[in-house]
Amino acid sequence: MLPNTGKLAGCTVFITGASRGIGKAIALKAAKDGANIVIAAKTTHPHPRLSGTIYTAAEEVEAAGGKALPCVVDVRDEQQINNAVEKAVEKFGGIDVLVNNASAISLTNTLETPTKRVDLMMNVNTRGTYLTSKACIPYLKKSKIAHILNLSPPLNLNPLWFKQHCAYTIAKYGMSMCVLGMAEEFKGEIAVNALWPKTAIHTAAMDMLGGSGIESQCRKVDIIADAAYSIFKRPKTFTGNFVIDENILKEEGVENFDLYAVKPGHPLIPDFFLDEQPDTITKKMESRGPPPELREEKSQPPPKPRSGAVEETFRIVKDSLSDNMVKATQAIYQFELSGEDGGTWFLDLKSQGGNVGYGEPSDRADVVMSMSTEDFVKMFSGKLKPTMAFMSGKLKIKGNMALAIKLEKLMSQMNAKL
């Protein structure tokens, strides 16, 4: 058998959170070159809803052509990090690449984020990244490759990205600030960069968060793995960059991004922290107090009078309900609508056959959504994506975020009738 001569052949890549998803995809990409992969994650037994353990990931790495070292690592525990680094150096002789992928997420606002979740996000995202980097740096300094890659976003201080999920943003930006500081601190010795997706990436965690059907609006993990590999191929002088997956792959000559789509041609959900709609963002930044409703572009026909529009929307929604929808959703939604034809409305997808109506639901709502009547009608008719409404501040959500995202699939089924 001929020896592997890929760029990362014989290199040791230490990846946190590599038992599944993006971390595992990066591991398998490097393994195809014949790299040594340290799978530093805490999953030793199968999760009831998330497949993969450090041992199954190790088997896949070996099958792909690499060598694997599965290590039980909770990045909140400094001793576990240090032990894994020592084992990696003992087995493979050093560390050439570190990927800080382990992360925790809670898209909740300040008053609805329990202290336990705040601590989890800060300790996994920011502190875990910092301590794992600190443990690996002495060995990275000795490497010819010497890359640290954090899966974290560009530092964007637009308040929009803080107002809905302040704790999560701070925790992710902590990872990005490690890039900013360490790239400068170790310039010439270690390349330190961040990588972030332009669109949502389909992982088992995304299925849990968004429910079945969310994958059609996502790209595969392969795009992140290919982008990470492109970064590892660059010299140490390529440092301090906040890389977007699509952008670096375009530089590599990739033109057809349908290759990465779970469902080619289907609209994709943009990821957080990227200002995709500058006009919308600017208007939000200039506003004071409650955000104003956005004006229609001059090229578009004037909006129809909203009187009765919400009632008509709910009438059509009611006609669209089925036992299958109720069974698949199992949630009660309450809508607090401002403006003409507004007030409190509900959508009950727990009781048999489902129900809608004016006023509060008979049972406690799982999700409360607040927005203008105009945006509500646009959202249910498919003219405004709930994800974009939420990220641009038009939609405020209280309650179970996973069930809120689940509603998006339901809306897409109704769009043709609205």
N, C-alpha and C positions, 0 to 999 in steps of 0.2 A: 504494500500500500504506500503510495507516494505521500510525503509529508505535506501538511497544509501550509500554504505560503500566503495566506490572507494577511491583510494589514495588521490584524490583532492576533495572529498565530503566536501562541506561547505567552501572550500577555495575560495578566491577571486583572480581571474586572470585578470590583466589589460593588454589589448592587443591593440597596436596601429595598424592602418591599417587593422582592423578586419572585414570590411564590405564584403570582398571577398577574394578569393585566399588562399594563405598560412595562413594569419592571421585568416581567418574564419575557416579553417580546424583545426588549433590548438585550436580554441575556441570550436568547436564541439566535439573534442576529450576529452577536459576537462569537457565539459557539460555532457557527458555520465557518468562521475563519480558523477555528482551532484554539480559541481562547480558553483560559481557565476562568470559571465563573464562581464567585463566592455569593451564594444565595443567602443573604442576611435578612431573614423575616421571622415573624413569630408564629406562623401557622404550622403546627406539627400534626394536627388532626383536622380532617375535612370539616369545613364550616357547613352548617345546614343549608345555606343559600348561596355560598360562594365556593366554587370548586378550586382545588389546588392546594398543595402543601409544599414545604421546602423540599420534601423528598420526591414528590411527583415532578416538581420543576427540575430537580437534579437529574432525574431519569430522562427528561426531554432534552436537557442540555447535552447529556452524554450521547443521546441518539442523534443530535444535530451535528456532532463532531467535536464538541468541547469536553473539558474536564470540569467536574462540579464538586464544590464543597458546600453542602448545606449546613448553615449555622443558625441556631435559635437565637434571634436577636430582636428584642423590643428596644427600639432606639431611645426610649425614655430611660433605659438602664445603662449607665456609662460602663459598668463592668462587663455587661454582655457585649457591648460594642468592642471594648478593648480585647476581650477574649477571642472574638471572631477575627479581629485584625491579626492577633498573634497566631491563631491557627492558620490563617491565610498565608502569612509570611513563612511559617514553618513548613507548610505543604508545598507552596508554589515559589517561595524564594523572594517574594516582594509583592507590591501592588502598583499597577500601572494606570488604572482608571477607577475613579469612584463615581458612582451614580447615586445621588440622593433623591430617591423616588418615594420613599415611605411618606405618607401624608394622611391627615385626618380632616374631615370636612363637616361643617354644620352651617347650612345657609339660613341662619336665624338671626333676628335682630337683637339688639343689646339686652332688652328686658326679657327676651325669650330664650336666651342662651344660658343654660345652667353653668355654674362655676366649674363643674366637673368637665363639661365639654370645652370650656375656655382653656382649662389646664391641659386637656388632651391635645387640642390643636397647637397650643404654644409649645408643649413639650415634644410632640412628634415632629411638627413641621420645622419650627425655628431651632429649638434647642437640640433636637435629634440631628438635624443637618449640621449644626455647628460642631457638636461633639464627635460625630462620625468623621467629619472633615479633619478635625484636630487630630484624631487617632491615626488617620491615613496619611496625613501630610509628610511626616518624617520619611515614609517609604516612597511616596510619590516624588519627592525631591530627588530620589536616586534613579528614577525612571526616565527613559528617553521619550516615552509617550506623554506621561504626566498630565492627565486631564481630570478635572472635577466637573461634573455636570449635575446641576440641580434642576429638577422638574418644577419650575416656578415661573411666574409671569413677569413681564416687563414692569418696572416700577412706574405706575401711572397714578398720579396724585389727584385725579379727577374725583371729587367727593362722591360722585355717582357710585363708585365701586366700594365705598365704605358704608354708605347709609343703610343698605339692606342687610349686610352681614359683616359688621365691623370686626368681630373677633377673627373670623376666617381670613379676611383680607390682611389683617395685621400679621397673622401667623404665616400666611403664604409670602407676604412681602418680606418677612424676616428671612426666609430662604433666599430671596432675591438680594437682600442687603448683604448676605454672606458672600454672594457673587461679587457685588460692588466692592466690598472691602478686601476680600481674599485675592481677587484678581490683581489688585494694586499691590497688596502686601507681598505676593509671591510672583510678581511679574518677572519673566525670564526663566523661572523655575517650573511653575505649574500653570497650565491654562485652566481658568475657572470661568465657566459659562452657564447660562440658564437656557432651558428649552421649554417652549409652551406651544400648545396647539392652537391653530386658527379656528378650528371647529371642535365641537364635542367629539370625544373619542368613545367608541363602544367597548365597555368592559362589563364584567359581572356586577361591579358596584353600580355602574350606570343603570343596569337593568333593575337593580334593587331600588334605586332612587327614582327612576322614571317609569318603571313598569314595562310590561311587554309592549312591543311596537316602537319603543323609543329608538331602537337600533337603526331604523330607516333614516333617521335624521343625523346619524353619526358617521364618522370615518373609522376604519379599522386601526388597531394598535400598530399595525405595520408602518404607518406613516411616521409615528414617533420613533420607532426603532430605526428606520432608514435615516431620519433626520439626525438622530443621536450618532449613528455610524458616520455620517458626513462630518460631524463635529470632531469625532475621534481621529479622523484622517487628517485634520488640520494641524499645523505646527503649534508649538507652545505660544507663539506670538499671537495666535488667535485667542484672545482672552478678554474678559469683561463684557462679553456680548450677551444681549437678551434676544435669543434667536426664536423666530416663529417657524414652525415646521415647514409650512408651505413655501416660505421665502427661501430657505436654504436649499430646499429640493429643486426649486426653480433655478437657482444658481448652479445646481448639479446637472441641469439640463432636462429635468422632469417637466413634461408638458401635460400629460394626461393624468389628472388627479382622480378621475373616475375609478382608476385602479384601486384607490384606497377607500372608496365609498362602500358602505355596507349595501346600499341600494343606489346604484348609479343613476344620476339624473334627479334624485329626490332632493328637495331643499334641505340644507344643513343648519343645525343650531350653532350660532357663533359662540365661541368660548368667552368666559369672563375676562375682564380687565383690558379688552381691546376695544378702542373707540371706533366701532364700525359705522356709526351714523353721526358724523360730526355736526350736522345741522341740528339734529335732535339734542345732542350733548350741549352744544353752544346755548341753545334756548334754555335748557335746564340750568346751566351755569349762571345765566344772566337773570334768572327768575329769583324773586325773593318770596319767602313764605311758601304756601302750597303751590306745587308746579302747575302752570297754566296749561290748558288744553292746547295742543298744537294746531296751528292753522293748516288747512288744506293747501296744497300747492296751487298756484294760479292756473296751471295747465289742466287741473282736474275740475270736473263739474262740481258745483256747490253741493254740500251735503243735503240730504233730504231732511225735512223737519223731523225732530226726534220724538215728537209727541206720539205716544203709543208704541214706539219702536221696541222698547224693552218688553212690553207686554206681548207684542207680536213675536218677538224672538223666543220668549218662554213658551208661547203657544206651540211654535214649531218644534222646539226642543221636546216638549211633552209628547207630541205626536211621534217623535223619533225614538222615544224610550222603548226598551225591551227588557225582558227578564235576563237575557244574556249580558246586556250592558250593566245591569244592576249587579249581577253575579260577578262580573269581571272587575267592577269598580269598588263597591262596598264602602261608600263614603257619603257624607252629607256636606254640601257646600252652601255657604251663606254669602250673599253678595250685598255689600254696602255701596250703593250707587249714588253719586252726586250729580246734580244737574236736573234738567227737565225729565220727567217720567222716572225719577230715581226712587230712592228709598231702600228698604230692606227686602230682598227676595231670597228664595232658597231653591236648591236642586237636591232632592233626596234620592240618592242612589243606593239606599240600604233596604227600604221597604219594598215589598213585592211589586214588580211592575214599574217602580220609580214614581216620583211625583215632583211637581214644581208649584210655586205659588208666591204670592205677595206676603210679606211679613216674615217672622222668624220661624224656623222649622220646629216641629214638635219635640224632636230630640236634639241634643247639643250638636252643633256643627263641628265636623272634623277640621274644616278649613274655612276661614273667613277671608274673602277677597274684597278689597276696596279699590274703586276706580270710577271714572266718569261714565255716564250712560252711553256717550258716543263711543268711547273706547270699548265698552262692554259689547256693544252691537258689532263693532268691527272685529273683535276677538272671536265671537261666536260665528261670524260669517266668513272667517278665514283671512280677513284683510290685515289682521294684526296678530302676530304670533305671541302666545302667552309668555314665552321665554323672553322675547324682546320687550314686551310690555313691562315685565318685572325688572329686567336689567336697566331699562331707561327710566324707571321710577313711575311709570304710568299705573302700574299695578302693585298694590301692597298686599302681602300675604301673611296671615297669622294662622298658626296651626301646623298640621302635618304636611311638610314640604313634598314628601314622596307622593301623597295623594293629590296635591296641587298639580304636580307634573303629570300625574296620571290623567287628569282632566284634559290635557292637550290632545291625547290620542282620541278621546271621546269626541272632542270638537271636530277633529279632522273627519270623523265619520258622518258628522252632521252638516258639514260645510256645503255639500251639494244641495241640501234642502233649504238652506238659509239664504 
